[in-house]
Amino acid sequence: MAKEKPVINVAFVGHVDHGKSTTIGRLMFDGGLLPQQELDKLKALAAEKGKAGFEFAYAMDKFKEERERGVTIDLSYQKFPTDKYDVTIIDAPGHKDFIKNMITGASQADCAFLCVAAKEGVQPQTKEHAWLLKTMGVGQVSVVINKMDTVDYKEDDYKKAVEGVSEILKQAGFKTDEMAFIAASGLLGDNVVNKSDKMAWYKGPTIREQLDLFKLPEKPTSLPMRMPLQDVYDITGIGTVPVGKIETGVMKLGQKVIVLPGRSGTGIAGEVRTIEAHHEQMQEAESGDNVGINIRGVGKKDVARGDVVCDAASPPKIADEFIAQVAVISHPTVIAKGYTPVFHVHTAQIPCQFVELIEVNRGGETIASPDFLKNGDVAKVKIKPKGNLVLETQADNPHMSRFAIRDAGATVAAGVCIEITAEKKL
């Protein structure tokens, strides 16, 4: 079946309780995709759980614990057609305990809305999410200054919030003068789908309008096919269905693939039997598509989140050692040789050790073999994974080269692989 409109993946991210899920729920309701009857049911359920006002969030937060705690824990997806695109909305958790799920969401996104509550402004996860969006290669970001109703729709409060978030976005490497900053109230529907009559001073787009203002990213279809797995399901009548976003290349029915590293660590060979997106069977899918697939010869115990489905004719390397460019964002002390945090690479999470600090740029000066790295440093380092890690260099495949480094519940650094110095033999 031919695609009528291009698909674009848009993530909503931001600090916990800054209104992401509520804004999406309001977008669905005002956009005609959430019937009043269903909203009434969610409203009654929210009131029953002592979460009055969370009815829009409940449209996205479907798990029992999410509804009881009032926070998004796992990713949820919603199809939202616009005039220009078939938008896949990704609702990513903001709570610091579930950042790993947010990273997975960001890795699947083409664009993102960063939600910042007008009254609270920039919070720890706001900064973290800005860096993670940059690290995961999300090139287009719009900022929703949300909950404008809590500051009586005052322009001064909006400007203050814009100023604060602009600063951290610039630090992460974004060009803020090319961004839309949207004054909104997700709960009350101001500038979500409908223009607000409470902020005559605001001349920018609504969230719904901004969806069509995002540009379709150029698809790296000429690169070899890579699909990092987000999850693996067992579906009756079909069998094992790995799901994820195709980062690069084109996947076709009958294509010979290898899943790396696989649970064996040596790769699992197979053939693509089915490709499905939004409950529709496809003959082929390309970079940017979120799909579920069935692979002949691959069972549920063979593969897991973090594995990568690859074109068997041009598989990537499993890195045993690599050189990376790393920017230290927020470490409580300093980073020295031997430091072993968790690296988040596409959908994989692997402990990796800093085995050599090669050089650092500090205050415009390059220092060879530094003793340590501190916040603000940009350094060249040698890294050794403590597990099987599929990785490519920035020159070969930038989409498979980026990573975030996390330790003790926080993102401490971000970086990119520039050279693989040793690989594991399959």
Secondary structure as UniProt FT lines:
FT   STRAND          7..14
FT   TURN            16..17
FT   HELIX           20..30
FT   TURN            31..32
FT   HELIX           36..48
FT   TURN            49..50
FT   TURN            52..53
FT   HELIX           55..58
FT   TURN            59..60
FT   HELIX           64..69
FT   STRAND          76..81
FT   STRAND          86..91
FT   HELIX           96..98
FT   HELIX           99..108
FT   STRAND          111..117
FT   TURN            118..120
FT   HELIX           124..135
FT   TURN            136..137
FT   STRAND          140..146
FT   HELIX           148..151
FT   TURN            152..153
FT   HELIX           155..172
FT   HELIX           176..178
FT   STRAND          181..183
FT   TURN            186..189
FT   TURN            191..193
FT   TURN            200..201
FT   HELIX           207..213
FT   TURN            221..222
FT   STRAND          226..235
FT   TURN            236..238
FT   STRAND          239..245
FT   STRAND          250..252
FT   TURN            253..254
FT   STRAND          256..260
FT   TURN            262..264
FT   STRAND          268..277
FT   TURN            278..279
FT   STRAND          280..282
FT   STRAND          284..286
FT   TURN            287..288
FT   STRAND          290..296
FT   TURN            300..302
FT   TURN            305..306
FT   STRAND          308..311
FT   TURN            312..313
FT   STRAND          317..328
FT   TURN            337..338
FT   STRAND          342..345
FT   TURN            346..347
FT   STRAND          348..362
FT   TURN            363..364
FT   STRAND          365..368
FT   TURN            375..376
FT   STRAND          378..385
FT   STRAND          389..391
FT   TURN            394..396
FT   HELIX           398..400
FT   STRAND          402..407
FT   TURN            408..409
FT   STRAND          410..423
//
